[in-house]
Amino acid sequence: MMWTQDARCKNVVRNAMTRGFSGSPSFSFCRNLSACRKDLIEWNHNCFGNLDVKLKQLDKMLTECQAQQHRCIFPTEEQLNQEQRLLLEYEELLKLNDTHWGQKARHDLVWHGA
């Protein structure tokens, strides 16, 4: 899963599942599970957000960076480093997006059949 590849996921689950709710063990577990779900949804939104939007923003930044370099005869080292950082970030987002859609396809296959 995409989430489990991120080291922070484990902390979100651990923190949510160790909350102290009063009541029977099963009630406490259900409340912790509900809190865990809520925390994971919020964490996902904050960490990953909308991958398509992020990819479009990064593509625009990369295009602008490359256009700026083409206007110069000799791009500065800073410009080249910025382009490299943007390319690496773009590649990471593409990998996350591939993982996301692969998981979605497997989920749909399991729930809806082949």
C-alpha positions, 0 to 999 in steps of 0.5 A: 500500500502507498501509505505503508511505504511512508514511515509516518503512517506507523506513527499515525496508527500507533498514536491513534490506537493508544488513546485512552477511551473508557469502557469495555475493551471492545468499546475502547478498541472500536473508538480507537479504530474510529480515531485511527480512521479519522487520523489516517484520512487527515494524514493522507490529505496533509501528506499526499493531497491530490496527486493529480493537482500536485503533478500539474503544479509541478509540471508547470513549475518545471516548464517555467524552470526549463523556459527560463534556462532556454532564455539564458545562454549559460544557465546558472548552477542554481537553475540546473539544480532547481530543475534537477530537484523538480525532476526528482520530485516529479518522478516521485509523484509519478511513482506514488500516482502509479501505486495509487492507481494500481491499488485502486485497480486491484481493489476494483478487481476484488470488489467487482470481479474481472 
